[in-house]
Amino acid sequence: MIVMKFGGTSVQDADAMRNVLSIAQEYSGHKILIVSSACSGITSELLSIASDSVYLSDEDRIQRIHGIIKRHIDICIELGLGQDTTMQIQEIGTHVLSYCEGIALLGESTDRLQAAIASCGELFSTNILTGLLRGHLNVQWFDARKSMKTYDLHSGVQVHMQQTSLLSNQLLKPLFEQYDIVITQGFIGSDDDNRTTTLGRGGSDYSAAIFGAVLEAHEIIIWTDVSGIASADPRVIPNARYIECMSFDEARMLSFFGAKVLHPETILPALQKNIPVHVRNTFKASDRGTTITRMGDERASGMRSVIVRKPVSFVQVRATQVSNEHSMSELMKELEQLSGLKPMISVMIDSSIGLIYDVSISKIEEYIKHLEGDNNAEIGEYALISVIGPNFRNSNAKEAIKKFHEIIHKNEESPIIFSGIQKNTLSALVNSVHVENILKALHAHCT
C-alpha cells in the first residue's frame, strides 16, 4: 500500500485535481490511500468566518459562506462532475451555515465549533476528488473521523495511536479488499464522544504519517508544489538543487531553521516504522523529489544545504553574582515570563548565557532592561546562517567545518559561531548585509 498526501495547492482548483487523477492513474496496480488537505486558502477562510461570525451581520456571514460553497461548486462544474457531488458540496455548506449561525447566536466562537467548521474544508475537497477519480478508477471515500481518534492534553489535541491503529485496521484497511483507492481527509479526527477535532500545524502530513504507520504502508508520498527539499532557497540561490535523499534529522534541522516544505515532526510516526517518506511535485510528477529516511544517504558527508533566518536577536547575559546552571535557567525563565518569547537556541558558558530569539531587536530589547540583579546584558540583531549535513562530529567532516569557518570569517569581521550543539548543523550569527555573499560561498561547497 502507498499513502499519498496532497497538500492545499495540489487540490486548489480543477486543473490541480486533474493532476491528482493523472498521478493516481500512473500508480495503477497499487493500493493507494489518498489523504487530502482542503483547497488552498479554504481552511484559513473558514476559520476567519468562524471568528467573524460573532459580529458579522447575517447577510455578510451568509454571503461569505456562499462564496466558499460557490468556489467548490465551480470546480465541480469545470470537472464535469455529476449532481451527486454537487449535492454533497451543498450539504457540507449547509453545515457551515448552521455552525456559523450558532456562533452568531452564542456570541462566541468556541474551539469545538471552530474545529467542526475547519473540518469542512477537507470534506469539500475529498468529495470532489472522489467524484473525479470515481469516473476513471475503483475508488471509495472514507471519513477520517471514524478512525483518527484524539484526546485533549494541556498542550493541545493529541492522537490516540492505539485506538487509531485498532479502528483504522477494522474500518479502513478492509476497504482495500474491494477498492484500489480510498480517499480520506488529512488534518481532522474525532474524540471519544465522536466530536470533530483538528490536528494543528502540519496536520495533513501528520495524518498521512499516522495512517501509513498504523496500516504498515510500503511508502508515503507527500505531493506538494515543489520538487523536493532544496540545497538553498531558490529565490536567493538560483542554482540550488534538490536533494535526492536525506535523513530525518537533516530535514528536521532545515525546518527548524526556516525551511517551509514540511514540518518533519509530523512525519515521525512513519519514520519510526522505517517507512520512507518522499516529497514530490504534483505539477512536475516526473521529478524525482526528495526521499526522507531515518538514516538518509549514508554515503553523504560535509555541507549539504544552507539556510538563513533573519532577523534574529542575540541576547548575552553575564551574571556576575551567580554561575551555576540553576541560576542561569532562572534567568531564562524570567526573560521568557517578561517577553512571552522562547529562545530558538540557548547556550551556557561559565557565568554567561547566550540566547537567540526569532524576532527583531525591537521585540525584545525593552524586556532586557527589566532583568534584575547584577546581570550585564548585551543585545544585537543578526542574520542566522546555518549549514546542514549528515554529521559534523565525525572525522569526515573536518574539511567542511574548516571551510565553513573560513567563509564566515572572510565575509564577517566578528561573527558569533555555534558548532557542536547539534550534530547536523553549523551556525553563525552575521550582519545581514553580508548574508547573500556568505550564502553563495557556502552553497558552492554543498555536495
C-alpha positions in Angstrom: 0.0 0.0 0.0 1.1 3.6 -0.8 -0.2 6.6 1.2 -0.3 9.7 -0.9 -0.9 13.1 0.8 -1.9 16.0 -1.4 -1.5 19.5 0.0 -3.7 22.5 -0.5 -2.0 23.8 -3.7 -2.2 20.2 -5.1 -6.1 20.4 -4.9 -6.5 24.1 -5.2 -8.6 24.1 -8.4 -9.9 21.9 -11.3 -6.5 21.7 -13.1 -4.7 20.7 -9.9 -7.2 18.0 -9.2 -6.8 16.7 -12.8 -3.1 16.3 -11.9 -4.1 14.2 -8.9 -6.1 11.9 -11.2 -3.1 11.6 -13.6 -0.8 10.7 -10.7 -3.3 8.1 -9.4 -3.5 6.6 -12.9 0.3 6.4 -13.1 0.2 4.1 -10.0 -2.3 1.7 -11.5 -2.0 -1.7 -9.9 -1.1 -0.3 -6.4 -3.4 0.0 -3.4 -3.5 3.8 -2.6 -4.7 5.7 0.4 -5.1 9.4 -0.7 -5.0 11.8 2.2 -6.1 15.3 1.1 -5.9 18.8 2.5 -8.5 21.4 1.9 -8.3 23.5 -1.3 -5.6 26.2 -0.8 -6.7 29.0 1.4 -10.0 27.5 2.4 -9.1 26.5 6.0 -8.0 30.0 6.8 -11.1 31.5 5.3 -13.3 29.1 7.2 -11.6 29.9 10.5 -11.8 33.6 9.7 -15.6 33.3 9.1 -15.9 31.3 12.3 -14.3 34.1 14.3 -16.0 36.9 12.5 -19.5 35.4 12.9 -19.5 36.8 16.4 -20.1 40.2 15.0 -20.9 39.8 11.2 -24.4 40.7 10.0 -26.5 37.7 8.8 -26.2 39.0 5.3 -22.4 39.3 5.3 -21.9 36.0 7.1 -24.1 34.1 4.6 -22.5 35.8 1.6 -19.0 34.8 2.7 -20.0 31.2 3.3 -21.8 31.1 -0.1 -18.6 32.3 -1.7 -16.8 29.3 -0.3 -19.6 26.9 -1.5 -19.5 28.5 -4.9 -15.8 28.1 -5.3 -16.2 24.3 -4.8 -19.3 24.0 -7.0 -17.4 25.9 -9.7 -14.6 23.3 -9.5 -17.3 20.5 -9.8 -18.7 22.2 -12.9 -15.3 22.6 -14.5 -14.5 19.0 -13.9 -17.9 17.9 -15.3 -18.9 16.1 -12.1 -22.5 14.9 -11.6 -25.3 16.2 -9.4 -24.4 13.8 -6.6 -21.1 15.5 -5.9 -22.7 19.0 -6.2 -25.4 18.0 -3.7 -22.7 16.7 -1.3 -20.9 20.1 -1.5 -24.2 21.9 -0.8 -24.9 19.7 2.2 -21.4 20.4 3.7 -22.0 24.1 3.0 -25.3 23.8 4.9 -23.4 22.6 7.9 -21.0 25.6 7.7 -24.0 27.9 7.6 -25.6 26.2 10.6 -22.4 26.2 12.7 -21.7 29.9 12.0 -25.3 30.8 12.8 -24.8 29.1 16.1 -21.7 31.2 16.7 -23.7 34.3 15.9 -26.4 33.4 18.4 -24.0 32.4 21.1 -21.8 35.4 20.6 -18.8 33.1 21.0 -16.6 31.1 18.6 -15.8 28.0 20.7 -12.9 25.6 20.0 -15.4 22.8 19.3 -17.3 24.9 16.7 -14.1 26.1 15.1 -12.9 22.5 14.6 -16.2 21.5 13.1 -16.1 24.4 10.7 -12.4 23.9 9.8 -13.1 20.2 9.0 -15.4 21.2 6.2 -12.5 22.2 4.0 -11.2 18.7 3.8 -14.8 17.3 3.4 -15.3 19.6 0.4 -12.0 18.7 -1.3 -12.2 14.9 -0.7 -15.8 14.7 -2.0 -14.7 16.5 -5.2 -11.7 14.3 -5.6 -13.8 11.2 -5.1 -16.3 12.3 -7.7 -13.5 13.0 -10.2 -11.5 9.8 -9.6 -14.6 7.5 -9.4 -15.2 8.2 -13.1 -11.9 6.6 -14.0 -10.8 4.3 -11.1 -12.1 2.0 -8.5 -12.4 4.5 -5.6 -14.2 4.8 -2.2 -14.5 7.8 0.1 -13.8 7.4 3.9 -14.5 9.7 6.8 -11.1 10.0 8.7 -13.0 10.9 11.8 -14.2 7.3 12.1 -10.6 6.1 12.8 -8.4 9.1 13.6 -9.0 9.3 17.3 -7.7 12.1 19.5 -7.8 13.3 23.1 -7.1 16.5 24.9 -4.0 17.4 26.8 -2.9 20.8 28.2 -0.6 21.1 25.2 -3.5 20.6 22.8 -5.1 17.7 20.8 -3.1 14.5 20.7 -3.6 11.4 18.6 -4.6 8.3 20.4 -2.3 5.9 18.5 -3.6 2.6 19.9 -7.2 3.5 19.2 -6.4 4.9 15.8 -4.5 1.8 14.8 -7.3 -0.5 16.0 -10.0 1.4 14.2 -8.0 2.0 11.0 -7.4 -1.7 10.7 -11.0 -2.5 11.5 -12.7 0.1 9.3 -10.3 1.5 6.8 -8.0 -1.4 5.8 -10.8 -3.8 4.7 -12.0 -1.3 2.1 -8.9 -2.2 0.1 -10.3 -5.7 -0.4 -12.9 -4.1 -2.7 -11.4 -0.8 -3.8 -8.0 0.1 -5.3 -8.1 3.7 -3.9 -9.5 5.1 -0.7 -9.8 8.9 -0.4 -9.8 10.4 3.1 -9.1 13.7 4.9 -5.9 15.0 6.5 -5.9 17.3 9.5 -9.2 16.1 11.1 -10.1 13.5 13.6 -12.6 12.9 16.5 -12.6 12.4 20.2 -14.1 9.7 22.3 -17.5 11.4 22.0 -17.1 11.5 18.2 -16.9 15.3 18.2 -14.7 16.7 15.4 -11.2 17.7 16.3 -8.2 19.0 14.3 -4.5 18.1 14.4 -2.9 21.5 14.2 0.1 22.7 12.2 1.2 20.2 9.5 -2.0 18.2 10.3 -2.4 16.6 6.9 1.3 15.5 6.8 0.7 14.1 10.3 -2.4 12.3 9.2 -0.6 10.7 6.3 2.3 9.6 8.5 -0.1 8.1 11.1 -2.2 6.2 8.6 1.0 5.0 6.9 2.3 3.8 10.2 -0.8 2.0 11.5 -1.6 0.4 8.1 2.1 -0.5 7.6 2.3 1.2 4.2 5.2 0.5 1.9 5.9 4.2 1.3 4.4 7.7 1.9 4.5 10.4 -0.8 3.9 14.0 0.2 2.7 15.7 -3.0 3.2 19.5 -2.9 4.1 22.4 -5.2 7.9 22.0 -5.1 10.1 19.2 -6.4 11.6 18.2 -3.0 13.8 19.8 -0.4 16.4 22.1 -1.9 20.0 22.8 -1.0 19.1 26.5 -0.6 16.2 28.9 -1.2 16.0 29.1 -5.0 14.8 32.7 -4.7 18.2 33.6 -3.3 20.4 30.9 -4.9 19.1 30.3 -8.4 21.3 27.2 -8.9 20.0 25.5 -5.8 19.4 21.8 -6.4 17.0 19.3 -4.9 18.5 16.7 -2.5 17.6 13.2 -3.5 17.9 11.6 -0.1 18.3 13.0 3.4 17.9 11.8 7.0 15.0 12.7 9.3 17.5 14.7 11.5 18.6 16.8 8.5 15.0 17.5 7.4 14.2 18.4 11.0 17.0 20.9 11.3 16.2 22.5 7.9 12.6 23.0 9.1 13.8 24.4 12.5 16.0 27.0 10.7 13.2 28.1 8.4 12.5 25.7 5.5 8.8 25.5 4.8 8.4 22.4 2.6 7.1 20.3 5.5 7.2 20.0 9.3 9.4 16.9 9.9 8.0 16.2 13.4 4.7 15.4 11.6 6.2 12.5 9.6 7.9 11.0 12.7 5.3 8.2 13.1 6.2 6.9 9.7 10.0 7.1 10.2 9.7 5.2 13.5 8.2 2.4 11.4 11.0 2.7 8.9 8.6 3.8 6.2 10.3 6.1 3.6 8.7 9.5 3.0 9.0 11.1 -0.4 8.4 14.8 -1.1 7.4 15.3 -4.8 5.8 17.9 -7.0 2.2 17.4 -8.1 2.8 19.7 -11.1 6.1 18.0 -12.2 5.3 14.4 -11.3 8.3 13.2 -13.3 10.8 15.0 -11.0 12.4 12.6 -8.5 11.9 14.7 -5.4 13.5 14.1 -2.0 13.3 10.8 0.0 13.5 11.1 3.8 14.6 8.1 5.8 15.8 7.6 9.3 19.4 7.2 8.2 19.4 9.3 5.0 22.2 9.0 2.4 24.9 7.1 4.3 27.5 8.0 1.7 26.9 11.7 2.1 29.2 13.9 4.1 30.0 17.6 4.6 27.7 20.5 3.8 24.5 19.5 2.0 22.3 22.6 2.4 22.4 26.2 3.6 19.6 28.3 5.0 19.3 31.8 6.6 16.8 33.0 9.2 16.5 36.8 9.7 16.2 39.0 11.6 17.1 37.3 14.9 18.1 38.8 18.2 21.1 37.6 20.2 21.0 38.3 23.9 24.1 37.6 26.0 23.6 37.9 29.8 26.6 37.9 32.1 25.6 37.1 35.6 28.4 38.4 37.9 27.0 37.1 41.1 25.8 33.7 40.0 27.4 31.0 38.0 25.5 27.7 38.5 23.2 26.2 35.9 20.1 26.5 38.0 20.6 30.3 38.3 21.1 30.6 34.6 17.9 28.7 34.0 16.1 31.1 36.3 17.4 34.0 34.2 16.0 32.3 31.1 12.6 31.7 32.8 12.5 35.3 33.9 13.1 36.7 30.4 10.5 34.3 29.0 7.9 35.4 31.5 8.6 39.1 30.7 8.6 38.8 27.0 6.4 35.8 26.3 9.1 34.5 23.9 11.1 31.3 24.0 14.6 31.3 22.6 15.4 29.3 19.5 18.8 28.4 20.8 20.4 28.8 24.3 24.0 28.2 25.2 25.5 28.4 28.7 29.2 29.2 29.0 30.6 29.7 32.6 28.7 32.6 34.0 27.3 33.7 30.7 24.2 32.7 28.7 23.6 33.3 25.0 20.0 33.3 23.7 18.8 33.6 20.1 15.3 34.8 19.6 13.4 34.6 16.2 12.3 38.2 16.4 13.8 41.6 15.5 15.6 43.5 18.3 12.7 45.9 18.7 10.5 43.0 20.0 12.9 42.0 22.8 15.1 44.9 23.9 12.6 46.5 26.3 12.4 43.3 28.3 16.2 43.0 28.8 16.2 46.2 30.9 13.9 44.6 33.4 16.2 41.7 34.3 17.0 42.0 38.0 20.3 41.7 39.8 23.9 42.4 38.7 23.3 41.0 35.3 25.2 42.6 32.4 23.2 42.1 29.3 24.1 42.8 25.7 21.8 42.5 22.7 22.2 42.7 18.9 20.3 42.0 15.7 21.7 39.5 13.2 21.1 37.0 10.5 21.4 33.4 11.5 23.1 31.3 8.8 23.2 27.5 9.1 24.6 24.7 7.0 23.0 21.2 7.4 24.8 17.9 6.9 24.7 14.3 7.8 27.1 14.5 10.8 29.6 17.3 11.6 31.0 15.4 14.5 32.8 12.6 12.6 36.2 12.7 11.1 34.9 13.0 7.5 33.5 16.5 8.3 36.8 18.2 9.2 37.3 19.8 5.8 33.7 21.0 5.8 34.0 22.6 9.2 37.2 24.3 8.2 35.7 25.7 5.0 32.6 26.9 7.0 34.8 28.9 9.4 37.0 30.3 6.5 34.0 31.6 4.6 32.3 33.1 7.7 35.5 34.9 8.8 36.3 36.0 5.3 33.0 37.8 5.0 32.3 38.9 8.6 34.7 40.6 11.0 33.1 39.5 14.2 30.7 36.6 13.7 29.3 34.5 16.6 29.7 30.9 15.7 27.8 27.9 17.1 29.0 24.4 16.5 28.7 21.1 18.2 25.2 21.9 19.6 23.5 19.6 17.1 25.5 17.1 15.0 23.7 18.0 11.8 24.2 21.8 12.0 26.8 24.5 11.9 25.5 28.0 12.6 26.8 31.6 12.7 25.3 35.0 13.5 26.4 37.6 11.0 25.5 41.1 9.8 22.5 41.0 7.5 24.4 43.0 4.8 26.8 40.1 4.3 24.2 37.3 4.1 23.9 36.9 0.3 27.7 36.7 -0.2 28.0 34.1 2.6 25.1 32.1 1.3 26.5 31.9 -2.2 30.0 31.0 -0.9 28.7 28.3 1.4 26.4 26.8 -1.2 29.3 26.5 -3.7 30.7 23.9 -1.2 27.5 22.0 -0.7 27.7 18.5 -2.1 
